[in-house]
Amino acid sequence: MTASENDLPVVAFHPFRWGDPAHATHLPTAAKETLAAFGVKQPAPALEPGAVTLPDVALDAATLAEFAAVVGEEHVSSAHEARLAHTRGWSTPDLLKLRSGDASDAPDAVLYPASHDEVVTLLQLCGRLGVAVVPYSGGTSVVGGLAPAREGFAGVVALDLKRLDAVVSVDAVSRTATLQAGMRGPAVEAALGAEGFTLGHFPQSYEGASIGGYAAARSAGQSSAGYGRFDEMVVGLTLATPRGTVVLGTAPKSAAGPDLRQLVLGSEGTLGVITSVTVRVRPRPEVRIFESWRFPDFETGAAALRRLVQDGPEPTVLRLSDEAETGINLADPSAMFGGGPGGCLAVTGYEGSAADVEARRADATAVLREAGGELLGPEGGEAWRQGRYRAPYLRDPLLDEGVLIETLETVTFWSNLHALRAAVTTALTDALTAQGTPPLVLCHISHLYETGASLYFTVACAQTDDPVAQWHLAKSAANAAIRASGAAISHHHGVGTDHAATYADEIGPLAVDALRAVKRALDPAGVLNPGVLIENLPLRADAAVTE
Ligand SMILES: Cc1cc2nc3c(=O)[nH]c(=O)nc-3n(C[C@H](O)[C@H](O)[C@H](O)COP(=O)(O)OP(=O)(O)OC[C@H]3O[C@@H](n4cnc5c(N)ncnc54)[C@H](O)[C@@H]3O)c2cc1C
């Protein structure tokens, strides 16, 4: 197969500007004119990273020396750049805070272990010293997963796994690969591609996110229709905890007890540090065909896509934009605000062997035509494929121009999908309009299952003087609408700190207690990501410290 948009280099990011600096983008003139019509008037330039002041380092030299004794002095850093680069994640509030100089959540130090054993030793040390630990893979959390509570702790360290970046093994017969947690998406595809395989996991954060974070936050890639969600790919994993090591997944499937792999997947660094994951891999596709479709409206398009996922054949990529998103064309920044073709745009993609692609495409085309779709051809589909990692680059210039732009997602059963979309759209619109900043609310179906689908919203409006508080009100309204609609608070971004209260409400107090009990067993001192996933998980102050 020839080089593709998935064959990207692994590059160092700016502390708060997305992606490969070489791909930084500017807003087209048409976009600026449209922004003025939305009341966006004041540019909101960011501080330079060097001008952001960090809190004093709370850990003393003796503590840092203990960490250095495990990983080596050069792999412990309290330097400004290292702490700033590990301050929170990539949600818009995270960026707004750093852009305005608020780095109050900065870790006191960053530790870079090189092996599973070093991770275990560091966790034991943190338990003994009462230092909170933030497991850090790619750092692309958008739900506050990297900003734990620090009350009751001597300090906070980020445990950056980037030195755990190797392919441990590939089993070509079983089609599995064991990958270390710090491998970023492009490195995984390059390594597996050399063996003739693909992981097939392509989230929009592909350039930044890593294996450990995919597993810890149960990520879903844009080709999930064909390759599955990340949690469906995992057949085994190794977890480092303050009390030792847990190895799970001695066979692909088992009837021996509950599937504890699923307890670790989605645990967001609260139970331990995932140091490696064994995933199923697929042969690198021979052929890839992407096409776009137009449906007269969202309901017709959703019904057509539902037919494919319920009765087949299923494409590898399947998504449907609503009328508003179709008009904006977020997938192609160069055409942004240039207007789409009207109706609702869907993208179908097929990857596999030539015969498989041809057969699935022919059958799916017949289904979609019969369901009211008009095939527009490969141009739009290819533009989407090639631009799929570019949309996040737009956020920085939009924030610079004074636009508040953020995304959120949820998932429900098919029978509830349209009511959920309406409820979230209304909640966001009302909450932002009440603040004098009527928004643009765009939505697409991003991941589909036989029984339901996820909705992904993009919201844009003018920033007020306090955009963090402005977004907080809007997001709280959206969370309440999601709960009231009976949908899940997240399909793939996870819980972090932002969704912890809503998640607790969603699963109920008994389930929360069960999670707390597991946490106590694995992390008795409560040092791992306190306050992430479940609010008020036992902090050191009220936890029995036993190792
Ligand atoms: C622009 C953009 C686009 C995005 N698009 C998608 C998308 O398409 N699909 C999707 O699913 N998500 C998406 N996300 C969200 C994010 O990329 C995912 O949640 C991803 O799985 C996080 O991976 P990471 O390596 O960056 O994890 P991190 O941000 O490093 O960590 C995520 C959480 O897991 C914990 N953690 C990290 N590593 C480990 C480990 N090894 N063991 C235990 N806990 C750990 C962290 O403490 C944190 O709580 C997007 C984010 C951005 C900024």
The ligand as a Gaussian input file, in Angstrom:
#p B3LYP/6-31G(d) Opt

LIG

0 1
 C       -8.186000      17.120000      18.939000
 C       -8.659000      15.915000      19.678000
 C       -9.373000      14.949000      19.011000
 C       -9.812000      13.808000      19.700000
 N      -10.449000      12.832000      18.998000
 C      -10.779000      11.674000      19.613000
 C      -11.363000      10.606000      18.885000
 O      -11.571000      10.690000      17.667000
 N      -11.659000       9.468000      19.555000
 C      -11.393000       9.341000      20.885000
 O      -11.654000       8.285000      21.444000
 N      -10.858000      10.347000      21.599000
 C      -10.527000      11.504000      21.000000
 N       -9.940000      12.498000      21.727000
 C       -9.706000      12.324000      23.163000
 C       -8.361000      11.637000      23.499000
 O       -7.493000      11.702000      22.406000
 C       -8.613000      10.191000      23.874000
 O       -9.272000      10.137000      25.123000
 C       -7.331000       9.331000      23.964000
 O       -7.703000       7.997000      24.216000
 C       -6.406000       9.795000      25.045000
 O       -5.172000       9.169000      24.831000
 P       -3.837000       9.796000      25.426000
 O       -2.742000       8.863000      25.121000
 O       -3.656000      11.170000      24.973000
 O       -4.194000       9.737000      26.961000
 P       -3.902000      10.777000      28.114000
 O       -4.537000      12.079000      27.816000
 O       -2.455000      10.770000      28.431000
 O       -4.693000      10.072000      29.318000
 C       -6.075000       9.917000      29.328000
 C       -6.491000       9.455000      30.741000
 O       -5.966000       8.167000      31.010000
 C       -4.960000       8.209000      32.024000
 N       -3.835000       7.442000      31.492000
 C       -2.993000       7.799000      30.494000
 N       -2.144000       6.813000      30.233000
 C       -2.438000       5.803000      31.077000
 C       -1.899000       4.524000      31.275000
 N       -0.894000       4.070000      30.542000
 N       -2.449000       3.744000      32.241000
 C       -3.468000       4.173000      32.991000
 N       -4.019000       5.405000      32.827000
 C       -3.514000       6.200000      31.885000
 C       -4.619000       9.672000      32.222000
 O       -4.196000       9.969000      33.548000
 C       -5.933000      10.336000      31.850000
 O       -6.824000      10.315000      32.927000
 C       -9.530000      13.670000      21.074000
 C       -8.791000      14.651000      21.742000
 C       -8.363000      15.768000      21.052000
 C       -7.562000      16.807000      21.772000

